[in-house]
Structures are given as structure tokens and as C-alpha cells.
Amino acid sequence: MFERCNVAAEFFTASVLASRCATVRIGRPDANSSQYKNPVLGPHLPGPHVRHQNRGRRSGGGAQTAAVPRGRPPSPPPFVHAAAADASPSFPRPRRLPRSSSEPAMAASRPLPLRLAVPLALALLLALALVADFLRASSPSSSSRRVSALSSSARTAKGKRAKGVERVARHLNATYADLPAPRWDWEEMPAAPVPRLDGAAVQIGDLLYVFAGYGSLDHVHSHVDVYNFTSNTWTERFDMPKEMAHSHLGMVSDGRYVYAVSGQYGPQCRASINRNFVLDTQTKKWSELPPLPLPRYAPATQLWRERLHVMGGGKEDRHEPGLEHWSLAVKDGKALENEWRAEVPIPRGGPHRACVVANDKLFVIGGQEGDFMAKPGSPIFKCVRRHEVVYGDVYMLDGGSKWKQVSPMPKPDSHIEFAWVVVNNSIVVVGGTTEKHPITKKMILVGEVFRFDLETMTWSVIGRMPFRIKTALAGYWQGWLYFTSGQRDRGPDNPGPKKVVGSMWRTRLHL
């Protein structure tokens, strides 16, 4: 601020000096000055010798011309109104008005002394700078301007973020950063035949049935792979119905029959369908159930009290969360009703939630509001990201007509619809996605293992995965916790999503 004042003072001083010099020139012009050129008296005033010859003469009743002493420059002509010039363009030079004796010479054009002008200018500029600085500091938008300036200065010429910003990103609060968790020893098992994202899975005995999913955004799977936990091998593969959805399915099993509900048909961000299917895992035959009242993306699905419950999910545009809750009476893979029954709506809608039945209670865990949508006018329904809100809310239905909200997850978590197991009166959840990065706005994956104690209704962080991953497909067998498939992170220091994988991992689970 003081540097600005000094520069302004120097400029002001130079201006004062220039004004003083100009005033002296105006007060005492030389013979060649342009002030001798007058639009009324002609292009040039008469020379000194002409004025000397005309001394004492009168012309046409005009004023007498005053004598000019030799050696002194003539005084400039007084101001003449334009009307006089129009009336008589050649009238004699007018007489100079006498100056009052009390009027000091050149009082109107005399500048302020330099010794006073500079201090006054400095004081004025300092006062203005202090007022401006106070107003800027008290402005509500000043903090946002400082944040913008910090963000801009943190980028290098090539557009990469500086090291300082990376350090800031690593010191975020629990919502956006990894939570402290013990390291577990993980063992890599045989990978799935194909990589999968947004697939579905159910466990029946020692078999894990893995359905559908993206191989990439432009390719979807329409078959089932089976993993045997006893032999630790992938043992079987068979096709799904051609009319069945390829991703974002709701799915649950009763121990023999697998109920597949709604979901997205096709690659990218195509439309959802409301068709539902049943698989008999013993005969490998498929049958169809009554369609849902409306299509849904990744709805929470579970069997509870002899009814198939479907709730939440994303609506037809894929982005708007649905709150509807329907149920259908089923038994041995068959529907006992022709239409779905409306149930109490879920308090908060959206896709990618874990839906669990434990101790005769129905739990809906985590999820999000909003999701990728199809780009308007795109012939391939190309996926584009929209605003998403990830949450860790947990809701419970225990037989009444009202949902109860219980302890939330340690941090917001989504893409966990098949990333859970029930072990020792606990719900164990692996991986997922949390709220987007506050600076880059990119998706952040989850690498923790969470436990929900069904007795105390409280959460804890019990372990860490070998890497962060979303839409993992989990299973449990004889003390081993397994997970396969999904989309993993970019590395230990970069929690953003990258590669779609089919790898299988396991670790000993001690609760």
C-alpha cells in the first residue's frame, strides 16, 4: 500500500512541476508563442516596430494602443468574445483592462508551493488507501476472492497443481480423506473371467453368483460367473435372459432362487426397464415376475417377511431419487400376487445402497442422490456426470409403519449395494464412494472396512482394504472375507477411480 502511495506522490509532484512551468510560459510568453495567433486579430499580432509607429494613434474610435517598452515581451491579447469577431473582423486591438492594485500578479494561475503540495498529496493518498483497504477487508466476498487467488496461484504454467495444493488435499477432514484403520493382510485369489463394474452378486452356500455389469462403458455383460469358496476357483458360467437388465440391478436370494429386479438395459447411460426375473440356481432356469410399477436404477432390494421389497433407486432420468417402496408376495421363485403393493415410502431416496435383513429388521444403508445421466441428444446415451450427494444415513424398519433413523456410517458411503456380509451379529461393509473432492470435484473412492454392531447399533472402522474400490461384490466363508470386481483407485495417494477390475481378494475376519 505504501509503495502505491509513493508512486502516486511522484506522479503528483511531476504534475505540479509541469503545471508550474506551463503557468510561467502562459504568464510571460515569447514572441514566437502560439498565443500571438488570435482568431479575432488575425494570424499574427503586429510586430514591435508597427506598434511603435502607431503609438498614440486612434483608429475608428478604437482604444489607444499602449506603448510597449523595448526589450520586454508584449503581453498577450485579452479575451475577445466571438460575437465581436463576427461583427467586425478587422477592428483594432482592444484596450487591456486595468488590473486592480489589490490583485496580485498571476494570482489565478499561481500553483500551490511544492513544499506544501507533496505532503498534502501524500496524506490524501494515504487516507484513500486506508479507506479502500478497510472496505475491501470488510467485504463479504473478500474471502472468496482470496480463495480464488490462492487456487490460481497454486497452478503452474502447464496447468498442473503445485505441491502446496497436494499437501492441502492430503489434510482433509474425515469426510474426504481416509479414516485411520488397521492394516489387514490380504491374499489375492484367482481373478474373475471378466472385469465388472456395477454388477450384482448373491451368495448361496459356498458359491458366489456374479451377474452382469459393465466391462467398460461401451460394453456390458449378459452372463453369470460362479466362484466356489471351497475350491477357490471360478467354476461355471451361463447366460442371462436377453430381456434382462445389464447393470444397476436390484437382487436378493432366498437360498435357492435369485430375484433380479429392474435395472439398466444396455451400455453407457441407457434407459432402465421394469422387468423382473427369477433364477433357479439348481436347474439354471429363468422365469419372469410381474413388472415393477415404474423402472428403477439400482433399487434397494430384499426379502423380508415372505415379501420381496423394492425401494428407492434412481428414477427414469437416472438422476432424480425415487422414494417409492413396493412389495410383492413370493414363494419358491413364484409370485403369489399379480401386482406390487405400495408400502411406506423410504425417507431418503436414491441408488447404490446396501439393503440388509438382520434380526428380523430391514436396514437401508448409505447411498446417494443423483447419478450420471445420458447426454441430451446423444445417439449412444453417452454418460455425463451430474451433481451427486453421497450420504451415510441408515434407516430401519422393524414391523411398524414408520422408518427409524439409526446411527449413520463413519462417513458418507455409496456404491455398496452388494459390498456387505452379515457375520457374528454385525453388518460388515467394504469400500464404496464418498463425497467428491472439495477442490477438484472428482469422485473419491473408499478403502475402509466398516462394521455395524446390531446389538449396540453403532459403527466402527475395523480395517483397510488392499486398495480403494467401488461396487465390490462381497462374500464370507469359514472365517474368510472375500471381495471381487469393481473399479479401483489410481494409487495409494490418488483416491480417484480408474481401472475396472475382476480380481478376487480375501482376508481373515476376526470379530
Summary of the structure (lengths in Angstrom):
residues: 511
radius of gyration: 43.5
end to end distance: 63.7
largest distance: 138.2
contacts: 1538
relative contact order: 0.10
helix: 17%
strand: 33%
